[in-house]
């Protein structure tokens, strides 16, 4: 049975395992669009923390959009790229092709930053709670961790409603702490943990961010 009614419910359940970070002036919530922004908005409100956005993009293998050869993340002026070396070795993608794909995804990330009116939230010396609606491989979250660390935070805590066991282990190697509500013994997909996992549109992201700015 699904553990979460929807992403808002996932945010509330995440808040229940992050009570030690509630009402602290050194905590920032940073969410990954699109679904992570819905989760993050609820979590930020529950913790009494500001909400920022780490715009992430999957770097797909040409003609195979479902296969990720890497990911990039943008936080303020910082851009980080994470490579999936196993995939790159298998498909034999050249550096020129990889770089061209990176440039396309970076252009799209910057377009979304402008559309959503994303502003950088200062994180130096603070605790950053990095949120998504779940992680299957953790590649995009790893890129987000690397980008946020460029802002010199004191700690980075990855907070996820659901994650595969492998993603949970991998993220533990790059984050200071990883909090997950659910780590299924048999992981099928992130969406399987939700009763409602409808796609989040760009307009919804914009509304969530506008609401967070007005608090």
C-alpha positions in Angstrom: 0.0 0.0 0.0 1.2 3.6 -0.7 2.7 5.3 2.3 1.9 8.8 1.2 -1.4 10.3 0.1 0.4 12.9 -2.0 3.5 15.1 -1.9 2.0 17.5 0.6 1.4 14.5 2.9 5.0 13.4 2.3 6.2 16.8 3.4 4.2 16.5 6.7 5.6 13.1 7.4 9.2 14.3 6.7 8.6 17.1 9.2 7.8 14.5 11.8 11.3 13.1 11.5 13.0 16.5 11.4 11.6 18.0 14.6 15.2 18.6 15.9 15.5 21.3 13.1 12.3 23.1 13.8 12.2 26.8 14.6 16.0 27.3 14.2 17.4 30.4 12.6 20.3 28.4 11.0 18.1 26.1 8.9 17.4 26.5 5.2 15.2 24.1 3.1 16.5 23.6 -0.5 14.1 21.7 -2.8 14.6 20.0 -6.1 11.9 20.8 -8.8 9.5 19.9 -9.6 7.9 17.4 -7.2 10.4 18.2 -4.5 9.2 21.8 -4.3 5.7 20.7 -3.2 7.3 18.5 -0.5 9.8 21.2 0.4 7.2 24.0 0.7 5.2 22.0 3.3 8.4 21.0 5.1 9.8 24.6 5.2 6.5 25.9 6.6 6.5 23.2 9.3 10.2 23.9 10.3 9.7 27.7 10.1 12.6 27.9 7.6 13.1 29.7 4.3 12.7 27.8 1.1 15.3 27.8 -1.7 15.5 25.8 -5.0 18.3 23.8 -6.4 17.4 23.4 -10.1 18.6 20.0 -11.3 18.6 18.4 -14.8 19.2 14.9 -15.9 21.8 14.6 -18.6 20.4 11.9 -20.9 22.1 9.6 -23.4 21.4 10.9 -26.9 18.3 9.2 -28.4 17.7 7.4 -25.0 16.1 10.0 -22.7 15.4 7.5 -20.1 19.1 6.7 -19.5 21.0 9.2 -17.4 24.7 9.6 -18.2 24.9 12.3 -15.5 23.1 15.2 -13.8 23.7 18.9 -13.2 22.6 21.2 -10.5 22.4 25.0 -10.2 22.5 26.8 -6.9 22.9 30.6 -7.3 26.0 31.0 -9.5 27.3 27.6 -8.7 26.9 24.8 -11.2 27.9 21.2 -10.5 28.0 18.2 -12.9 27.9 14.6 -11.7 28.8 11.9 -14.2 27.5 8.4 -14.3 30.7 6.7 -15.2 29.2 3.2 -15.6 26.7 4.5 -18.2 29.4 6.5 -20.0 31.7 3.5 -20.2 28.9 1.3 -21.6 27.6 3.7 -24.2 31.0 5.2 -25.1 29.9 8.8 -25.2 32.6 11.2 -26.2 33.5 14.3 -24.2 32.3 16.6 -26.9 28.8 15.0 -26.9 28.6 15.0 -23.1 29.6 18.7 -23.0 27.0 19.6 -25.6 24.3 17.8 -23.6 25.4 19.6 -20.5 25.1 23.0 -22.2 21.6 22.2 -23.4 20.5 21.2 -19.9 22.2 24.2 -18.3 20.3 26.5 -20.7 17.0 24.9 -19.7 17.9 25.1 -16.0 18.6 28.8 -16.3 15.3 29.3 -18.2 13.4 27.8 -15.3 15.3 29.8 -12.8 14.1 33.0 -14.6 10.6 31.7 -15.0 10.2 30.7 -11.4 11.9 33.8 -10.1 14.3 31.7 -8.1 16.5 33.8 -5.8 19.5 32.5 -3.9 19.0 31.8 -0.2 22.3 32.4 1.8 23.6 29.1 3.3 27.0 30.0 4.6 27.4 28.6 8.1 23.9 27.2 8.1 22.2 23.8 7.9 20.7 23.0 4.5 17.9 20.4 4.3 17.9 19.2 0.7 14.5 17.8 -0.3 13.1 15.8 -3.2 10.0 13.7 -3.5 12.1 10.5 -3.6 15.3 9.0 -5.0 15.8 5.9 -7.1 19.4 6.3 -8.0 20.2 9.5 -6.2 22.2 11.0 -9.1 20.3 14.3 -9.2 20.4 14.7 -5.4 24.2 14.0 -5.4 24.6 16.9 -7.9 22.4 19.1 -5.7 24.5 18.3 -2.7 27.7 19.3 -4.5 26.2 22.6 -5.7 24.9 23.5 -2.3 28.3 22.8 -0.7 29.8 25.5 -2.9 27.9 27.9 -0.7 29.8 26.8 2.4 27.0 25.5 4.6 27.8 24.1 8.0 25.9 20.8 7.3 23.9 19.3 4.4 21.0 17.0 5.4 19.3 15.1 2.7 15.6 14.6 3.5 13.5 12.2 1.4 10.1 10.6 1.8 11.3 7.5 0.0 14.6 6.2 -1.4 16.0 2.9 -2.6 18.5 1.3 -0.3 21.3 1.9 -2.8 20.5 5.6 -3.1 20.3 5.9 0.7 23.8 4.4 1.0 25.3 6.5 -1.8 23.8 9.8 -0.5 25.2 9.0 2.9 28.7 9.2 1.4 28.2 12.8 0.2 25.7 14.3 2.8 26.3 14.9 6.5 23.0 13.2 7.3 20.3 11.4 5.4 16.7 11.2 6.7 14.2 8.9 4.9 10.7 8.2 6.0 10.6 5.0 3.9 13.4 2.7 2.5 11.5 -0.2 1.0 13.1 -3.7 1.1 11.9 -4.1 -2.4 12.1 -0.8 -4.2 10.0 -0.5 -7.4 9.8 3.2 -8.1 9.4 6.5 -6.2 5.8 6.8 -7.4 4.8 3.4 -5.9 5.0 5.0 -2.5 2.3 7.6 -3.3 -1.4 7.3 -3.9 -1.3 10.5 -6.0 1.9 11.0 -7.9 0.6 13.2 -10.6 3.1 15.3 -12.6 3.8 18.7 -11.1 3.6 21.4 -13.7 5.8 24.5 -13.9 2.9 26.7 -12.8 2.5 24.7 -9.5 6.2 25.2 -8.8 5.8 29.0 -9.3 2.8 29.1 -7.0 4.6 27.1 -4.2 7.6 29.4 -4.4 5.5 32.6 -4.4 3.6 31.3 -1.3 6.9 30.5 0.4 8.2 34.0 -0.3 5.1 35.6 1.1 5.4 33.8 4.5 
